């Protein structure tokens, strides 16, 4: 009877906050829909304001996403902050798009909590600053598209091992249509030669999975599109063969060209997803002015 209804703006199942009184104690039962696409907006838009009214303080969090590094490497470099931090706390996570930390602080006001987070972030930047690729709600693709928009530049992609995953990730972000110039999926040697003019002799001598061929893919991609940022991927995704997991990521930006070699582990699509993440990470780092050797 005296429940507060929580409106569902994306589905049909309403939520509710129901007060109760048991054994002299007052409390509340909160009912939420199960699907995350309905539950998360309800928590953010309907429940959070109610919880703030009941709270005597403020809790704020900031997500920091890292490029290239794995969870273990992030944990090792931030061991002090992770193990000894109390307010704010630094908690490590690993998601499909890579390693991240969540900095969480409590204070009497939101501004005070945010200030604690800002101070903690300064220390994190001292140790891993060049590897930070995204902050807060921004995804990697959000950052890449935003940087391209800000600089009024465009990107082109040539993919072998990732088979269109890099282009697809970019397209996930609104506004990608004005920055993604062109994308090629050149899975066969024939396609690499026909579309990107990779020399047949080079393919036969070095194989498609080589630094030399990745470099040629990058060169051909730029010649075809004249894009400010060019990304190329090639590698062995498996599941069979002794070279499974070996891949090359090529980035060209304003005339600077870099080729990165990686040896990845896991099942086929995990390797492909990791290669895609690396490609986006390196592109962001290159655009931010980080220096990498070819």
Secondary structure as GFF3:
##gff-version 3
##sequence-region A 1 294
A	DSSP	beta_strand	4	6	.	.	.	ID=ss1
A	DSSP	beta_strand	15	22	.	.	.	ID=ss2
A	DSSP	beta_strand	25	31	.	.	.	ID=ss3
A	DSSP	alpha_helix	36	42	.	.	.	ID=ss4
A	DSSP	pi_helix	43	47	.	.	.	ID=ss5
A	DSSP	alpha_helix	48	54	.	.	.	ID=ss6
A	DSSP	beta_strand	58	66	.	.	.	ID=ss7
A	DSSP	alpha_helix	71	77	.	.	.	ID=ss8
A	DSSP	alpha_helix	79	84	.	.	.	ID=ss9
A	DSSP	beta_strand	89	95	.	.	.	ID=ss10
A	DSSP	beta_strand	98	107	.	.	.	ID=ss11
A	DSSP	alpha_helix	110	128	.	.	.	ID=ss12
A	DSSP	three_ten_helix	129	131	.	.	.	ID=ss13
A	DSSP	beta_strand	132	135	.	.	.	ID=ss14
A	DSSP	alpha_helix	140	151	.	.	.	ID=ss15
A	DSSP	beta_strand	155	159	.	.	.	ID=ss16
A	DSSP	alpha_helix	165	171	.	.	.	ID=ss17
A	DSSP	three_ten_helix	176	178	.	.	.	ID=ss18
A	DSSP	beta_strand	180	185	.	.	.	ID=ss19
A	DSSP	alpha_helix	189	196	.	.	.	ID=ss20
A	DSSP	alpha_helix	200	206	.	.	.	ID=ss21
A	DSSP	alpha_helix	211	225	.	.	.	ID=ss22
A	DSSP	beta_strand	229	235	.	.	.	ID=ss23
A	DSSP	beta_strand	246	253	.	.	.	ID=ss24
A	DSSP	beta_strand	256	263	.	.	.	ID=ss25
A	DSSP	alpha_helix	268	287	.	.	.	ID=ss26
###
